[in-house]
Amino acid sequence: MKTKPINFIILTFFFWTFSCNNPSTAEKSESNASQSHVKEQKSFQVTGSQQHIHQIINTLKISIPEIDLKGSKVLTDFYLARNYEPAWLSFAAIEDALSGLSKLEEDGLQPTDYYYDVLSEIFNTIKQAEIIDPVTFASFDVLMTESIIKAADHLISGKVDPVKLKRRWEIAVDNYQSRYPDPTKSLSDAISNASVSAELEMLKPTHYMYVGLKEKLKEFKTIQSNGGWMRISDGETLKQGAKGKRVLELRARLAATIDLFPAESINDSLYDTQLTESVSQFQKKYGIDVDGNVGKGTLYELNLPVDYRIDQIKANLERGRWVLYKIENKFIAVNIAGFELYFVDGEKELLTSAVMVGTDHTQTPIFKDVMKYIDINPTWTVPTSLNHTYIDKLKNNPSYLRDKNINVVTTGGAIVDIAGKDWVNYSASNFPYMFRQEPGPGNALGEMKFMFPNKFSVYLHDTPARNLFNKDIRAFSHGCIRTKEIYRLAELLLEPNNEGWSQEKIKKVVETRKTTTVVLKEQVPVLLLYWTAGIGFKGNFYFKPDIYERDKDLIDSLNKKSE
């Protein structure tokens, strides 16, 4: 059903709530002084709304058309604690709260989700009324309270419940209890002090990622208000030396998002060296293979409309509300969409490393756990889902396992003598053993694996296929995170052990080809995250390809009217 305009709802509301209370024209002319006095008031003088508030809390029904209260324990406890007396009598408190709701747009949230337009209209109308209907005010008062509770909840936990998304986010979000031991008192104090907007601001993450994304949202909304950018025409790959209309379109597009070097003219139809550099910078910023040419992939990213980019920033602000409020001082974070690992300690980024993540069919999950130990010279147990592949290879090549440095082992780890075994009799369904690759140059896990035990059996590890780190899009694994800078990562993790674990010492252990497990004395949190728009440690803004197509589900949920 098509939603009626706000003005229609308000007019309908006030027609029946104030029709009996409006003075006649003659009465109005006799009460100019009274009206002037009303306008000078700083608070509402209301009687008789207490019983109506009580009824609203019991039924969750208010007299404002097309508004359904959600209700909550906090709402019920709040009015119970004040014996159902109205809370929103002070003009200053109301104006302050409405200001806080309007500013939620800066965080990628819609003020209309928190009834901002409806409440503003009602407030401006009843301010001018000589007689305030207690039923009307009860509805206004409860809706004001519900809107603030709802806004606070969305800033603390996010508007969208990540568990309900099709592709879940397995990191627990924050909640009211962790921020407010006594939420009803906190809300009451904020209303009394006209400081609701300040309280809402305090609930927002102050992490540089969140603050930077808010700035970029503002910038892209300005671009949107100026008409966005024109689409670049389809055609062959644009590269250095090209000339013509499409080059002019490219320059205009890059200039729209300040991705064209300042010295470059938007009126030059030649694809010169400087334009190549501008395109290369754009490709790096947007997570595209960097070659300085505008091929199919780069053209696609350039032509995505500003509305989509705004939605993308909003989606990542929501992810920020899920995870950035109380992030630990020292942690390892992997941006799956960005194919990068960061080791952060306070204000220092100790390490940035390229990583490979799972393919679209074997996606790396999003979760949080704690790094507990490192295996140097790890063995690799072949997943049972791949047993059929190895059995089939053995049927055709009995020396296959020897060539790959793989042993057949019992479930307890004992090596099985396979000489003379007839592999024709085995299949994945009746194979009683496991395949285990021993430490060595060809081991699938490389020289080290970094363990943060979890239900997904995902971990960080080295890889013998290190040439793949040269690719810009690095979704190659079966779900684990292949990490390029393993020696520096190991050195940083082992430093608190105070056992002299330099990179040289680690390399000497690797040379033994013997599996060595080192338990970490300091267990560092590991966050596997997914950011398609963000801010780097040095303040650089970036977009990344939505490799797992997670953005659409989140954007759709954000754009839906909040329940």
C-alpha positions as CSV (number, residue, x, y, z in Angstrom):
1,M,0.0,0.0,0.0
2,K,1.3,3.4,-0.9
3,T,2.2,5.4,2.2
4,K,0.3,8.7,2.7
5,P,2.4,11.9,2.8
6,I,3.5,13.1,6.3
7,N,1.4,16.4,5.9
8,F,-1.7,14.4,5.2
9,I,-1.2,12.2,8.3
10,I,-0.5,15.3,10.5
11,L,-3.6,17.2,9.1
12,T,-5.8,14.1,9.7
13,F,-4.4,13.7,13.2
14,F,-5.0,17.3,14.2
15,F,-8.4,17.7,12.6
16,W,-10.0,15.3,15.1
17,T,-7.7,15.9,18.1
18,F,-8.1,19.7,18.1
19,S,-11.4,20.4,16.4
20,C,-13.3,20.8,19.7
21,N,-10.6,22.9,21.3
22,N,-10.0,25.5,18.6
23,P,-11.4,28.9,19.6
24,S,-13.7,30.8,17.3
25,T,-12.4,33.7,15.2
26,A,-13.8,36.2,17.8
27,E,-12.2,34.3,20.6
28,K,-8.9,34.4,18.8
29,S,-9.1,38.1,18.3
30,E,-9.7,38.5,22.1
31,S,-6.7,36.3,23.1
32,N,-3.7,37.9,21.3
33,A,-2.0,38.5,24.6
34,S,-2.6,34.9,25.6
35,Q,-1.2,33.5,22.3
36,S,1.9,35.7,22.7
37,H,2.3,34.2,26.2
38,V,2.0,30.7,24.7
39,K,4.8,31.4,22.2
40,E,7.1,32.6,25.0
41,Q,6.6,29.4,27.0
42,K,9.6,27.1,27.4
43,S,7.6,24.0,28.4
44,F,4.2,22.4,28.0
45,Q,1.6,22.6,30.7
46,V,-0.3,19.4,30.3
47,T,-2.8,17.7,32.7
48,G,-4.6,14.4,32.3
49,S,-2.2,12.6,30.0
50,Q,-1.0,10.2,32.6
51,Q,-3.8,7.6,32.2
52,H,-3.5,7.8,28.5
53,I,0.2,7.1,28.6
54,H,-0.5,4.1,30.8
55,Q,-3.0,2.8,28.3
56,I,-0.6,3.3,25.4
57,I,2.1,1.3,27.1
58,N,-0.3,-1.5,27.8
59,T,-1.7,-1.6,24.3
60,L,1.1,-0.1,22.1
61,K,-1.7,1.8,20.3
62,I,-1.3,5.5,19.7
63,S,-3.6,8.1,18.1
64,I,-1.3,9.0,15.3
65,P,-2.4,7.4,12.0
66,E,-0.1,4.8,10.3
67,I,2.3,4.7,13.2
68,D,2.7,1.3,15.0
69,L,4.7,1.3,18.2
70,K,7.2,-1.5,18.5
71,G,7.5,-1.3,22.3
72,S,10.4,-2.6,24.4
73,K,11.3,-3.4,28.0
74,V,13.1,-0.1,28.2
75,L,10.0,1.8,27.1
76,T,7.8,0.0,29.6
77,D,10.3,0.3,32.5
78,F,10.9,4.0,31.7
79,Y,7.2,5.0,32.1
80,L,6.7,2.6,35.0
81,A,9.5,4.3,36.9
82,R,7.9,7.7,36.4
83,N,4.4,6.5,37.2
84,Y,3.4,7.2,33.6
85,E,3.9,10.9,33.9
86,P,4.9,12.6,30.6
87,A,8.6,13.0,30.0
88,W,8.8,15.5,27.2
89,L,7.5,18.8,28.6
90,S,10.6,20.9,28.1
91,F,10.9,22.6,24.6
92,A,14.7,22.5,25.0
93,A,14.7,18.8,25.6
94,I,12.4,18.1,22.6
95,E,14.4,20.4,20.3
96,D,17.7,18.8,21.4
97,A,16.4,15.3,20.8
98,L,14.9,16.2,17.4
99,S,18.3,17.7,16.5
100,G,20.0,14.4,17.4
101,L,17.5,12.4,15.3
102,S,18.1,14.7,12.2
103,K,21.9,14.2,12.5
104,L,21.5,10.4,12.1
105,E,21.5,11.0,8.4
106,E,25.2,11.8,8.7
107,D,25.6,8.2,9.9
108,G,23.8,6.7,6.9
109,L,20.6,6.2,8.8
110,Q,17.2,7.6,7.8
111,P,15.7,10.1,10.3
112,T,12.2,9.0,9.1
113,D,12.9,5.6,10.6
114,Y,12.8,7.4,14.0
115,Y,9.6,9.4,13.1
116,Y,11.6,12.6,12.9
117,D,9.2,14.3,10.4
118,V,6.1,13.3,12.2
119,L,7.4,14.4,15.6
120,S,8.7,17.7,14.3
121,E,5.3,18.5,12.7
122,I,3.4,17.5,15.9
123,F,5.7,19.5,18.1
124,N,5.5,22.6,15.9
125,T,1.7,22.4,15.9
126,I,1.0,21.7,19.6
127,K,3.5,24.5,20.5
128,Q,0.9,26.9,19.1
129,A,-2.1,25.4,20.7
130,E,-3.8,27.2,23.5
131,I,-5.3,24.0,24.9
132,I,-3.4,20.7,24.5
133,D,-5.5,17.5,24.3
134,P,-4.1,15.0,26.8
135,V,-4.6,12.1,24.4
136,T,-2.7,13.9,21.7
137,F,0.2,14.7,24.1
138,A,0.3,11.2,25.5
139,S,0.8,9.8,21.9
140,F,3.5,12.4,21.2
141,D,5.3,11.8,24.5
142,V,5.5,8.0,24.0
143,L,6.5,8.3,20.4
144,M,9.3,10.7,21.3
145,T,10.6,8.1,23.8
146,E,10.3,5.2,21.4
147,S,12.2,7.1,18.8
148,I,15.1,7.8,21.0
149,I,15.2,4.2,22.3
150,K,15.1,3.0,18.8
151,A,17.8,5.3,17.6
152,A,20.1,4.4,20.5
153,D,19.5,0.7,19.8
154,H,20.5,1.1,16.1
155,L,23.6,3.0,17.0
156,I,24.6,0.4,19.6
157,S,23.7,-2.8,17.7
158,G,23.1,-1.6,14.2
159,K,19.8,-1.2,12.4
160,V,20.2,-4.6,10.7
161,D,20.6,-7.7,12.7
162,P,23.6,-9.4,11.0
163,V,22.5,-12.8,12.1
164,K,19.3,-12.5,10.0
165,L,21.2,-11.7,6.8
166,K,21.4,-14.4,4.1
167,R,25.2,-14.5,4.6
168,R,25.7,-14.1,8.3
169,W,28.2,-12.0,10.2
170,E,29.4,-14.2,13.0
171,I,30.7,-11.4,15.3
172,A,28.5,-10.6,18.2
173,V,27.2,-7.0,18.3
174,D,27.0,-4.8,21.4
175,N,23.7,-4.2,23.3
176,Y,22.0,-1.9,25.7
177,Q,23.1,-3.7,28.9
178,S,26.8,-3.3,28.1
179,R,26.5,0.5,27.7
180,Y,23.7,1.3,30.2
181,P,23.4,-0.6,33.5
182,D,20.2,1.4,34.1
183,P,18.9,2.6,30.7
184,T,15.7,4.1,32.1
185,K,17.6,6.4,34.5
186,S,20.1,7.3,31.8
187,L,17.3,8.3,29.4
188,S,15.5,10.2,32.1
189,D,18.6,12.2,33.0
190,A,19.4,12.9,29.4
191,I,15.8,14.3,28.9
192,S,16.1,16.4,32.1
193,N,19.4,17.8,31.0
194,A,18.4,18.3,27.4
195,S,21.4,16.2,26.4
196,V,19.8,13.4,24.4
197,S,21.6,14.5,21.2
198,A,25.0,14.4,23.1
199,E,24.1,10.9,24.4
200,L,23.4,9.7,20.8
201,E,26.7,11.1,19.7
202,M,28.5,9.2,22.4
203,L,27.0,6.0,21.1
204,K,28.6,6.4,17.7
205,P,32.0,4.7,17.1
206,T,34.9,7.1,17.2
207,H,37.2,4.8,15.3
208,Y,39.0,6.5,12.4
209,M,37.3,4.1,10.0
210,Y,33.8,5.1,11.0
211,V,34.6,8.9,11.3
212,G,36.3,8.8,7.9
213,L,33.4,7.0,6.2
214,K,31.0,9.6,7.6
215,E,33.2,12.3,5.9
216,K,33.1,10.4,2.6
217,L,29.4,9.9,2.8
218,K,29.1,13.7,3.1
219,E,31.4,14.2,0.1
220,F,29.5,11.7,-2.1
221,K,26.1,13.2,-1.1
222,T,27.5,16.6,-2.3
223,I,28.4,15.0,-5.6
224,Q,24.9,13.5,-5.8
225,S,23.3,16.9,-5.2
226,N,25.4,18.3,-8.0
227,G,24.1,15.7,-10.4
228,G,26.6,12.8,-9.9
229,W,28.7,11.9,-12.9
230,M,28.0,11.0,-16.6
231,R,28.5,7.5,-17.8
232,I,31.5,6.7,-20.0
233,S,30.4,5.3,-23.3
234,D,31.1,1.6,-24.1
235,G,33.9,0.8,-26.5
236,E,37.3,-0.8,-26.8
237,T,39.9,-0.6,-24.0
238,L,41.1,2.9,-23.5
239,K,44.9,3.2,-23.1
240,Q,47.7,5.7,-23.5
241,G,47.7,7.2,-26.9
242,A,43.9,7.0,-27.4
243,K,42.1,10.2,-28.5
244,G,38.5,11.3,-28.8
245,K,35.1,11.7,-27.0
246,R,35.5,8.8,-24.6
247,V,38.8,10.2,-23.3
248,L,36.9,13.4,-22.5
249,E,34.2,11.4,-20.8
250,L,36.9,9.6,-18.7
251,R,38.5,12.9,-17.6
252,A,35.1,14.3,-16.6
253,R,34.3,11.1,-14.6
254,L,37.6,11.1,-12.7
255,A,37.3,14.8,-12.0
256,A,33.9,14.3,-10.4
257,T,35.4,12.2,-7.6
258,I,38.7,14.2,-7.5
259,D,40.6,11.2,-9.0
260,L,42.0,13.3,-11.9
261,F,45.4,14.7,-11.1
262,P,45.0,18.5,-10.4
263,A,47.4,19.4,-13.2
264,E,45.3,17.5,-15.8
265,S,42.8,19.3,-18.0
266,I,39.3,17.9,-18.4
267,N,39.3,19.3,-21.9
268,D,42.2,17.3,-23.3
269,S,41.0,14.5,-25.6
270,L,44.4,12.7,-25.5
271,Y,45.0,9.8,-23.2
272,D,48.5,10.9,-22.0
273,T,51.0,9.7,-19.4
274,Q,49.4,11.7,-16.6
275,L,45.9,10.4,-17.4
276,T,47.4,6.9,-17.2
277,E,48.7,7.7,-13.8
278,S,45.3,9.0,-12.7
279,V,43.6,5.8,-13.9
280,S,46.2,3.7,-12.1
281,Q,45.5,5.5,-8.9
282,F,41.8,5.0,-9.4
283,Q,42.3,1.3,-9.9
284,K,44.4,1.0,-6.8
285,K,41.8,2.9,-4.8
286,Y,39.0,0.8,-6.1
287,G,40.7,-2.6,-5.8
288,I,41.1,-3.2,-9.5
289,D,44.1,-4.8,-11.3
290,V,46.4,-1.9,-11.9
291,D,47.5,-1.4,-15.5
292,G,46.5,2.2,-16.3
293,N,44.1,1.1,-18.9
294,V,40.3,1.4,-18.9
295,G,39.2,-2.1,-19.8
296,K,35.9,-3.8,-19.0
297,G,36.4,-4.1,-15.3
298,T,37.6,-0.6,-14.8
299,L,34.9,0.8,-17.0
300,Y,32.3,-1.1,-14.9
301,E,33.6,0.5,-11.6
302,L,33.8,4.0,-13.2
303,N,30.2,3.7,-14.4
304,L,28.6,2.6,-11.1
305,P,26.3,5.5,-10.2
306,V,26.8,7.8,-7.3
307,D,23.7,6.4,-5.6
308,Y,25.2,3.0,-5.4
309,R,28.5,4.4,-4.0
310,I,26.5,6.2,-1.3
311,D,24.6,3.0,-0.5
312,Q,28.0,1.1,-0.3
313,I,29.4,3.7,2.2
314,K,26.2,3.4,4.3
315,A,26.5,-0.4,4.3
316,N,30.0,-0.2,5.7
317,L,29.0,2.4,8.3
318,E,26.5,-0.3,9.5
319,R,29.3,-2.8,9.6
320,G,31.2,-0.3,11.7
321,R,28.4,0.0,14.2
322,W,28.5,-3.8,14.5
323,V,32.2,-4.0,15.4
324,L,34.1,-0.8,15.8
325,Y,32.8,0.6,19.1
326,K,34.9,-1.4,21.5
327,I,37.6,-3.0,19.3
328,E,40.6,-4.1,21.2
329,N,43.8,-2.0,21.4
330,K,45.9,-4.8,19.9
331,F,44.4,-7.0,17.2
332,I,44.8,-8.7,13.8
333,A,42.2,-7.8,11.2
334,V,41.7,-9.3,7.8
335,N,39.7,-7.4,5.2
336,I,38.4,-10.3,3.1
337,A,37.1,-8.0,0.3
338,G,40.4,-6.1,0.3
339,F,42.7,-9.1,0.4
340,E,44.8,-7.6,3.2
341,L,45.8,-8.3,6.8
342,Y,46.6,-5.6,9.3
343,F,48.3,-6.1,12.7
344,V,47.5,-3.1,14.8
345,D,48.7,-2.0,18.2
346,G,47.1,1.2,19.5
347,E,48.1,4.0,17.2
348,K,50.6,1.8,15.2
349,E,50.0,-0.4,12.3
350,L,52.7,-2.9,12.9
351,L,52.2,-4.9,9.7
352,T,50.2,-4.9,6.4
353,S,50.3,-8.0,4.4
354,A,48.6,-9.3,1.2
355,V,46.4,-12.3,1.7
356,M,44.5,-14.8,-0.4
357,V,40.9,-15.6,0.7
358,G,38.3,-18.2,-0.2
359,T,36.7,-18.4,-3.7
360,D,33.0,-17.6,-4.2
361,H,32.2,-21.3,-3.7
362,T,34.5,-21.7,-0.6
363,Q,34.0,-18.3,1.0
364,T,36.0,-17.2,4.0
365,P,33.6,-16.7,6.9
366,I,33.3,-13.5,9.0
367,F,34.0,-14.1,12.7
368,K,36.2,-13.2,15.6
369,D,38.5,-15.4,17.7
370,V,41.8,-15.4,19.5
371,M,45.2,-16.4,18.1
372,K,46.6,-19.1,20.4
373,Y,49.6,-20.9,18.8
374,I,51.8,-21.2,15.7
375,D,52.8,-24.4,14.0
376,I,56.2,-24.1,12.3
377,N,56.6,-26.8,9.6
378,P,53.0,-27.9,9.8
379,T,51.5,-31.0,8.4
380,W,48.4,-30.8,6.2
381,T,45.6,-33.2,6.6
382,V,43.6,-33.5,3.4
383,P,39.9,-32.6,4.0
384,T,37.7,-35.7,3.8
385,S,35.8,-33.9,1.0
386,L,38.9,-34.3,-1.2
387,N,39.6,-37.9,-0.4
388,H,38.0,-39.2,-3.6
389,T,40.4,-37.0,-5.6
390,Y,43.5,-38.7,-4.0
391,I,42.0,-42.2,-4.2
392,D,41.4,-41.7,-7.9
393,K,44.9,-40.5,-8.5
394,L,46.4,-43.5,-6.7
395,K,44.4,-45.9,-8.9
396,N,46.2,-44.4,-11.9
397,N,49.6,-43.5,-10.3
398,P,50.6,-45.6,-7.3
399,S,53.6,-43.3,-6.7
400,Y,51.4,-40.1,-6.5
401,L,51.6,-39.9,-2.7
402,R,55.4,-40.3,-2.6
403,D,55.7,-37.5,-5.2
404,K,53.6,-35.2,-3.1
405,N,55.2,-36.1,0.3
406,I,51.9,-37.5,1.5
407,N,51.3,-40.4,3.9
408,V,48.2,-42.4,4.7
409,V,47.6,-42.3,8.4
410,T,45.0,-43.6,10.9
411,T,42.6,-41.3,12.6
412,G,45.1,-41.4,15.5
413,G,48.0,-40.2,13.3
414,A,49.9,-43.5,12.9
415,I,51.4,-44.0,9.4
416,V,49.9,-46.9,7.4
417,D,52.0,-49.1,5.2
418,I,50.3,-48.9,1.8
419,A,52.6,-51.2,-0.1
420,G,50.6,-53.7,-2.0
421,K,47.2,-52.1,-1.3
422,D,44.7,-52.5,-4.1
423,W,43.2,-49.0,-4.4
424,V,40.5,-50.2,-6.7
425,N,38.7,-51.5,-3.7
426,Y,38.5,-48.1,-2.0
427,S,36.2,-45.1,-2.5
428,A,35.5,-42.0,-0.5
429,S,32.6,-43.8,1.3
430,N,34.7,-46.8,2.6
431,F,38.1,-45.2,3.1
432,P,39.1,-45.8,6.8
433,Y,42.2,-43.5,6.8
434,M,43.3,-40.0,6.2
435,F,45.8,-38.4,3.9
436,R,48.5,-36.3,5.6
437,Q,51.1,-34.2,3.8
438,E,54.4,-33.9,5.7
439,P,56.4,-30.7,6.2
440,G,58.5,-29.6,3.2
441,P,58.7,-27.2,0.3
442,G,55.5,-28.4,-1.4
443,N,53.3,-28.5,1.7
444,A,50.0,-26.9,1.0
445,L,50.3,-24.8,4.2
446,G,53.8,-23.7,3.5
447,E,56.2,-23.2,6.3
448,M,53.8,-21.9,9.1
449,K,50.2,-21.9,10.1
450,F,48.7,-19.5,12.7
451,M,45.9,-21.1,14.8
452,F,42.9,-19.4,16.4
453,P,40.7,-22.5,16.8
454,N,37.2,-22.0,15.6
455,K,34.1,-23.9,14.4
456,F,34.9,-23.1,10.8
457,S,38.4,-24.8,10.8
458,V,39.8,-21.6,9.3
459,Y,43.3,-20.3,10.0
460,L,46.1,-18.2,8.6
461,H,48.9,-20.0,6.8
462,D,51.8,-19.8,4.3
463,T,51.5,-21.1,0.8
464,P,53.9,-22.6,-1.8
465,A,51.9,-20.7,-4.6
466,R,53.4,-17.3,-3.6
467,N,53.3,-16.0,-7.2
468,L,49.5,-15.5,-6.7
469,F,50.2,-12.7,-4.3
470,N,51.1,-10.6,-7.3
471,K,47.4,-10.7,-8.4
472,D,45.1,-7.9,-7.3
473,I,42.0,-10.1,-6.9
474,R,43.2,-12.9,-4.7
475,A,40.2,-15.2,-4.0
476,F,41.9,-18.6,-4.5
477,S,41.8,-20.5,-1.2
478,H,39.4,-23.1,0.2
479,G,38.4,-20.7,3.0
480,C,41.6,-20.3,5.0
481,I,43.7,-17.1,4.7
482,R,47.0,-17.5,2.9
483,T,49.3,-14.8,4.2
484,K,52.3,-13.3,2.4
485,E,54.4,-11.8,5.3
486,I,54.5,-14.9,7.5
487,Y,57.9,-14.3,9.1
488,R,57.1,-10.8,10.2
489,L,53.7,-11.9,11.5
490,A,55.3,-14.8,13.5
491,E,58.0,-12.4,14.9
492,L,55.3,-9.9,16.1
493,L,53.2,-12.6,17.7
494,L,56.1,-14.4,19.4
495,E,57.8,-11.2,20.7
496,P,55.8,-11.2,24.0
497,N,57.1,-14.8,24.7
498,N,60.5,-13.2,25.4
499,E,62.3,-16.2,23.9
500,G,64.3,-14.5,21.3
501,W,62.1,-15.4,18.4
502,S,63.7,-13.4,15.7
503,Q,63.0,-14.1,12.0
504,E,66.5,-15.7,11.8
505,K,65.6,-18.1,14.6
506,I,62.3,-19.0,13.0
507,K,64.0,-19.7,9.7
508,K,66.4,-22.1,11.5
509,V,63.5,-24.1,12.9
510,V,61.9,-24.2,9.4
511,E,65.1,-25.7,8.1
512,T,64.8,-28.7,10.4
513,R,61.6,-29.8,8.6
514,K,60.3,-30.9,12.0
515,T,56.8,-29.7,13.2
516,T,57.3,-27.3,16.1
517,T,54.3,-25.8,18.0
518,V,54.8,-22.6,19.9
519,V,52.1,-21.5,22.3
520,L,51.6,-17.7,22.4
521,K,51.9,-16.1,25.8
522,E,49.9,-13.1,24.5
523,Q,46.7,-14.2,22.7
524,V,45.8,-11.6,20.1
525,P,42.2,-11.2,18.9
526,V,41.7,-12.0,15.2
527,L,38.9,-10.4,13.3
528,L,37.9,-11.6,9.8
529,L,35.9,-8.7,8.4
530,Y,34.4,-7.6,5.1
531,W,34.8,-3.9,4.1
532,T,33.9,-2.8,0.6
533,A,34.5,0.8,1.5
534,G,36.8,2.1,4.2
535,I,39.6,4.2,5.5
536,G,43.2,3.0,5.6
537,F,45.5,3.5,8.6
538,K,47.1,6.5,6.8
539,G,43.7,8.1,6.1
540,N,43.4,6.8,2.5
541,F,39.9,6.1,1.3
542,Y,39.1,3.0,-0.7
543,F,36.4,1.0,-2.3
544,K,36.9,-2.8,-2.8
545,P,35.1,-5.2,-5.1
546,D,32.1,-7.0,-3.5
547,I,33.6,-10.4,-4.2
548,Y,31.0,-12.3,-2.3
549,E,28.1,-10.0,-3.2
550,R,27.3,-9.3,0.4
551,D,26.5,-5.6,0.0
552,K,23.2,-6.0,-1.8
553,D,21.5,-8.0,1.0
554,L,22.7,-5.4,3.6
555,I,21.8,-2.4,1.5
556,D,18.3,-3.7,0.9
557,S,17.8,-4.3,4.6
558,L,19.1,-0.8,5.4
559,N,16.8,0.8,2.9
560,K,13.7,-1.0,4.2
561,K,11.5,0.9,6.6
562,S,12.6,0.0,10.1
563,E,10.2,-2.2,12.1
